[in-house]
């Protein structure tokens, strides 16, 4: 079941009802903690409250849920893995027009940390010049990648709880993890052979790093004596023998490589080899 985050909802709902809703919010927290769902929930609530009727799965709410509501724009990374400046300019054009229904206009930016530098600079202007009765939700599991000037112009709300997983996702993550763990503790030639064998068009390094980091954090909790039911519980590797300090170091290296992938043209193969040398 999803994590409800009712405290976050009560806060936003009260802000809206009192007319104190901020122009922009940064929802941060691990993947699967229903950050996007809560943003949509507020848009639904604002629309139905403005119409002075309770929501009973009305047409507008169904449109909002599907992301095709005229007063809601949802953006996310393109096939390149980035949110580019052209998409931010679409957001600016969207916000320049009056609300179709005369109520609240909203933008939800999924994985907002994947805006490239050009897009972030453009987006900053949008935050500096708010347009009427609008609200922007930046959704991110890695908010530290966003420009500090962007973060400072958003009211930050953190989300906690377990990730929402399904059996298919869990199986995919275990399969991705199997490859990198198979060469952990092996000699350099085996590690470089693995890095060379990957087709980064089909299997993005960012996905490998994300799953690997989840696994490392699972190990940290396990070593700290925290009972956590996880689809990684049955996975074993030589990394389990690492002390906590070493696991933390590998997590930091993994995060650093992830950041470089977003902001530079670093070779995915070279970046992976750098990580493999540490494990």
GUDO-95825 format. One line per 10 residues: number of its first residue (from 1); their letters; for each residue x, y, z of C-alpha. Coordinates in steps of 0.1 Angstrom, whole numbers, always signed. Example, Ala and Ser with C-alpha at 12.3 -4.5 7.8 and 13.67 -1.06 7.14 Angstrom:
<nodes>
1> AS> +123:-45:+78 ~ +137:-11:+71
</nodes>
This chain:
<nodes>
1> XXXXXXXXXX> +0:+0:+0 ~ +12:+36:-7 ~ +26:+57:+21 ~ -1:+82:+29 ~ +19:+111:+43 ~ -12:+126:+60 ~ +8:+152:+79 ~ +21:+167:+46 ~ -14:+166:+32 ~ -29:+184:+62
11> XXXXXXXXXX> -3:+211:+60 ~ -9:+217:+22 ~ -47:+216:+27 ~ -46:+241:+55 ~ -23:+264:+35 ~ -47:+263:+6 ~ -78:+269:+27 ~ -62:+299:+45 ~ -50:+314:+12 ~ -14:+309:+21
21> XXXXXXXXXX> -4:+284:-5 ~ +32:+290:-17 ~ +40:+296:-53 ~ +64:+266:-55 ~ +70:+235:-34 ~ +99:+210:-35 ~ +87:+176:-26 ~ +118:+155:-16 ~ +121:+119:-5 ~ +129:+85:-18
31> XXXXXXXXXX> +111:+71:-48 ~ +77:+57:-42 ~ +66:+79:-13 ~ +36:+92:-34 ~ +50:+128:-38 ~ +33:+131:-72 ~ +1:+117:-59 ~ -1:+143:-31 ~ +5:+171:-56 ~ -24:+158:-77
41> XXXXXXXXXX> -45:+154:-46 ~ -42:+191:-39 ~ -50:+201:-74 ~ -82:+179:-72 ~ -91:+194:-38 ~ -86:+230:-50 ~ -107:+224:-81 ~ -136:+207:-63 ~ -135:+232:-34 ~ -137:+261:-58
51> XXXXXXXXXX> -168:+245:-74 ~ -183:+242:-39 ~ -190:+205:-42 ~ -175:+174:-26 ~ -154:+153:-49 ~ -170:+120:-58 ~ -146:+109:-85 ~ -159:+137:-108 ~ -149:+142:-144 ~ -123:+168:-136
61> XXXXXXXXXX> -107:+147:-109 ~ -104:+118:-133 ~ -87:+141:-159 ~ -63:+154:-132 ~ -54:+118:-123 ~ -47:+110:-159 ~ -27:+142:-164 ~ -49:+157:-192 ~ -66:+184:-171 ~ -64:+218:-189
71> XXXXXXXXXX> -52:+236:-157 ~ -25:+210:-149 ~ +8:+204:-167 ~ +30:+174:-159 ~ +66:+173:-172 ~ +92:+146:-168 ~ +125:+135:-183 ~ +126:+127:-220 ~ +141:+97:-236 ~ +175:+113:-232
81> XXXXXXXXXX> +171:+111:-195 ~ +170:+149:-191 ~ +144:+177:-189 ~ +155:+202:-215 ~ +150:+239:-218 ~ +123:+235:-245 ~ +101:+218:-219 ~ +106:+246:-194 ~ +96:+271:-221 ~ +64:+251:-225
91> XXXXXXXXXX> +58:+255:-188 ~ +63:+293:-190 ~ +38:+295:-219 ~ +14:+274:-200 ~ +16:+296:-169 ~ +11:+328:-190 ~ -24:+318:-199 ~ -53:+323:-176 ~ -69:+292:-159 ~ -94:+274:-181
101> XXXXXXXXXX> -117:+270:-152 ~ -107:+302:-134 ~ -92:+285:-104 ~ -58:+271:-97 ~ -32:+263:-124 ~ -5:+238:-115 ~ +27:+223:-128 ~ +42:+191:-116 ~ +78:+184:-126 ~ +87:+147:-120
111> XXXXXXXXXX> +123:+139:-113 ~ +130:+176:-114 ~ +167:+171:-106 ~ +171:+158:-142 ~ +166:+193:-156 ~ +199:+200:-173 ~ +218:+232:-164 ~ +203:+252:-192 ~ +168:+241:-182 ~ +174:+249:-145
121> XXXXXXXXXX> +186:+284:-153 ~ +155:+290:-174 ~ +133:+275:-147 ~ +148:+298:-121 ~ +132:+328:-140 ~ +98:+312:-137 ~ +102:+309:-99 ~ +114:+345:-97 ~ +83:+358:-115 ~ +53:+340:-102
131> XXXXXXXXXX> +22:+342:-123 ~ -12:+348:-106 ~ -29:+319:-89 ~ -5:+292:-98 ~ +15:+265:-80 ~ +46:+245:-90 ~ +55:+212:-75 ~ +91:+200:-80 ~ +92:+162:-73 ~ +127:+149:-65
141> XXXXXXXXXX> +145:+120:-48 ~ +178:+139:-52 ~ +170:+175:-45 ~ +207:+183:-38 ~ +213:+182:-75 ~ +190:+212:-81 ~ +206:+246:-80 ~ +206:+261:-45 ~ +188:+292:-59 ~ +160:+270:-71
151> XXXXXXXXXX> +157:+251:-37 ~ +157:+284:-18 ~ +127:+297:-38 ~ +106:+267:-30 ~ +90:+256:+2 ~ +105:+222:+9 ~ +84:+193:+22 ~ +101:+160:+29 ~ +84:+126:+25 ~ +93:+95:+44
161> XXXXXXXXXX> +83:+59:+43 ~ +89:+28:+23 ~ +90:+28:-14 ~ +59:+16:-33 ~ +70:-15:-51 ~ +53:-42:-71 ~ +65:-77:-78 ~ +75:-69:-114 ~ +96:-39:-103 ~ +113:-59:-76
171> XXXXXXXXXX> +122:-87:-100 ~ +136:-61:-124 ~ +157:-45:-97 ~ +171:-78:-85 ~ +181:-87:-121 ~ +199:-53:-125 ~ +216:-58:-92 ~ +227:-93:-101 ~ +251:-81:-128 ~ +271:-56:-107
181> XXXXXXXXXX> +272:-78:-76 ~ +285:-108:-97 ~ +318:-89:-103 ~ +321:-73:-69 ~ +353:-86:-52 ~ +366:-100:-86 ~ +398:-89:-103 ~ +400:-58:-126 ~ +397:-78:-158 ~ +364:-94:-148
191> XXXXXXXXXX> +350:-59:-138 ~ +361:-43:-170 ~ +347:-72:-190 ~ +313:-66:-173 ~ +314:-28:-180 ~ +323:-35:-217 ~ +295:-60:-221 ~ +267:-36:-212 ~ +246:-19:-239 ~ +239:+15:-223
201> XXXXXXXXXX> +212:+22:-249 ~ +192:-6:-234 ~ +204:-5:-198 ~ +211:+30:-186 ~ +238:+34:-160 ~ +216:+58:-140 ~ +192:+28:-135 ~ +220:+5:-124 ~ +233:+32:-99 ~ +198:+38:-85
211> XXXXXXXXXX> +193:+1:-78 ~ +228:-4:-64 ~ +224:+26:-40 ~ +191:+12:-28 ~ +208:-21:-21 ~ +237:-4:-2 ~ +212:+16:+20 ~ +195:-17:+27 ~ +228:-32:+39 ~ +234:-1:+61
221> XXXXXXXXXX> +201:-6:+79 ~ +208:-43:+82 ~ +242:-37:+98 ~ +226:-11:+121 ~ +203:-38:+134 ~ +171:-23:+118 ~ +147:-49:+108 ~ +135:-41:+73 ~ +115:-63:+50 ~ +130:-58:+16
231> XXXXXXXXXX> +131:-76:-18 ~ +169:-73:-14 ~ +169:-95:+18 ~ +177:-127:-1 ~ +204:-111:-21 ~ +240:-119:-10 ~ +273:-105:-20 ~ +308:-99:-6 ~ +297:-63:+1 ~ +278:-76:+31
241> XXXXXXXXXX> +312:-80:+48 ~ +321:-44:+44 ~ +321:-22:+76 ~ +295:+5:+78 ~ +321:+32:+70 ~ +331:+14:+37 ~ +295:+10:+26 ~ +289:+48:+33 ~ +320:+56:+12 ~ +306:+35:-17
251> XXXXXXXXXX> +272:+52:-14 ~ +290:+86:-16 ~ +309:+75:-47 ~ +277:+62:-63 ~ +259:+95:-57 ~ +289:+115:-70 ~ +289:+94:-102 ~ +251:+99:-106 ~ +256:+136:-103 ~ +283:+137:-130
261> XXXXXXXXXX> +261:+117:-153 ~ +234:+144:-151 ~ +257:+174:-155 ~ +286:+163:-177 ~ +293:+142:-207 ~ +312:+116:-188 ~ +315:+82:-204 ~ +290:+58:-189 ~ +315:+29:-193 ~ +343:+49:-176
271> XXXXXXXXX> +320:+60:-148 ~ +309:+24:-142 ~ +345:+12:-142 ~ +354:+39:-116 ~ +327:+25:-93 ~ +336:-11:-99 ~ +372:-4:-87 ~ +357:+5:-53 ~ +339:-28:-48
</nodes>
